[in-house]
Amino acid sequence: MELPLQLQFRNLDHSPAIEAAVRKHVDKLKSFNGDIISCRVAIESPHKHQYKGKLYHVVVDVHVPGKEIVVSRAPDDQQAHEDVYVAIRDAFDAARRQIQDYVRIRRGKVKAHEPPPQGA
């Protein structure tokens, strides 16, 4: 079944190349967890700085059973986000890590620490 993907461009023209890059990253997320219900991606170019260049803001919102994972990579985080593909890659890497943590917790493959000893 095809994963429903909603892609929004804000203050930015629609680009088939950017859409293809996003779809590639979404397909990679599906390989980590096939239970993804939906995925929303918003790519925004919020500021038009004269000296800094355009910095891109990417938000990835992934719905899995029992949880909503939202990752936001703001342009103030790194100057590397002057390239839209780097901003997309960073956002999807963070989403992948959160999905992997979600899968580990669901499978019960997390370490349980012993409580500290109490008493005399």
C-alpha positions as CSV (number, residue, x, y, z in Angstrom):
1,M,0.0,0.0,0.0
2,E,1.3,3.4,-0.9
3,L,2.1,5.7,2.1
4,P,0.0,8.9,2.1
5,L,2.5,11.8,1.8
6,Q,1.5,15.4,2.1
7,L,4.2,17.8,0.9
8,Q,3.9,21.6,1.3
9,F,6.1,24.3,-0.1
10,R,5.9,27.6,1.7
11,N,7.5,30.8,0.2
12,L,9.1,28.4,-2.3
13,D,8.2,27.2,-5.7
14,H,7.2,23.6,-6.2
15,S,10.1,21.6,-7.5
16,P,9.9,18.0,-8.9
17,A,13.5,17.4,-7.8
18,I,12.9,18.4,-4.2
19,E,9.7,16.2,-4.2
20,A,11.7,13.3,-5.5
21,A,14.3,13.7,-2.8
22,V,11.6,13.8,-0.1
23,R,9.9,10.7,-1.5
24,K,13.2,8.9,-1.5
25,H,13.7,9.7,2.2
26,V,10.1,8.7,3.0
27,D,10.6,5.3,1.3
28,K,13.8,4.9,3.5
29,L,11.7,5.6,6.6
30,K,9.3,2.9,5.6
31,S,12.1,0.4,5.6
32,F,12.7,1.1,9.4
33,N,9.0,0.8,10.3
34,G,6.3,-0.5,7.9
35,D,3.5,0.7,10.3
36,I,3.8,4.3,9.3
37,I,0.2,5.6,8.9
38,S,1.0,9.0,7.2
39,C,3.7,11.5,6.7
40,R,3.5,15.3,6.3
41,V,6.5,17.3,5.2
42,A,6.6,21.1,5.1
43,I,9.6,22.9,3.4
44,E,9.8,26.6,4.0
45,S,12.1,29.4,3.1
46,P,11.1,31.9,5.8
47,H,13.5,34.7,5.4
48,K,15.2,36.5,2.5
49,H,18.3,37.8,4.2
50,Q,20.5,40.0,2.0
51,Y,23.8,38.8,3.4
52,K,23.1,35.4,4.9
53,G,21.4,33.7,2.0
54,K,18.2,31.6,2.1
55,L,17.9,29.3,5.1
56,Y,15.4,26.5,4.8
57,H,13.1,25.2,7.5
58,V,11.9,21.6,7.2
59,V,9.2,20.0,9.4
60,V,8.6,16.2,9.2
61,D,5.4,14.9,10.9
62,V,5.1,11.1,10.9
63,H,2.1,9.2,12.4
64,V,2.7,5.7,13.7
65,P,0.3,3.6,15.7
66,G,0.0,5.2,19.2
67,K,2.4,8.1,18.5
68,E,3.0,11.2,16.4
69,I,6.7,12.0,15.7
70,V,7.4,15.6,14.8
71,V,10.8,16.8,13.8
72,S,11.7,20.4,13.0
73,R,14.9,21.6,11.6
74,A,15.0,25.4,12.0
75,P,17.3,27.5,9.9
76,D,18.9,29.0,13.0
77,D,20.3,25.6,13.9
78,Q,23.0,25.4,11.2
79,Q,24.3,27.5,8.4
80,A,24.4,24.3,6.3
81,H,20.7,24.7,5.8
82,E,21.3,27.2,3.0
83,D,21.0,24.0,0.8
84,V,17.5,22.6,0.8
85,Y,18.7,19.1,0.3
86,V,20.9,19.2,3.4
87,A,18.0,20.6,5.5
88,I,15.8,17.7,4.2
89,R,18.5,15.1,4.9
90,D,19.0,16.4,8.5
91,A,15.3,16.4,9.2
92,F,14.8,12.9,7.9
93,D,17.9,11.6,9.8
94,A,16.4,12.9,13.1
95,A,13.0,11.4,12.2
96,R,14.7,8.1,11.4
97,R,16.4,8.1,14.8
98,Q,13.1,8.8,16.6
99,I,11.3,6.0,14.7
100,Q,14.1,3.6,15.5
101,D,13.8,4.5,19.2
102,Y,10.0,4.0,18.9
103,V,10.4,0.6,17.3
104,R,12.9,-0.5,20.0
105,I,10.5,0.5,22.8
106,R,7.6,-1.3,21.1
107,R,9.7,-4.5,20.8
108,G,10.9,-4.2,24.4
109,K,14.5,-4.0,23.4
110,V,15.5,-1.3,25.8
111,K,17.8,-1.7,28.7
112,A,16.2,-1.6,32.2
113,H,18.5,-0.2,34.8
114,E,18.4,-1.7,38.3
115,P,17.0,0.6,40.9
116,P,19.6,1.9,43.4
117,P,19.8,-0.2,46.6
118,Q,17.9,1.3,49.5
119,G,18.0,0.7,53.2
120,A,20.7,0.2,55.7
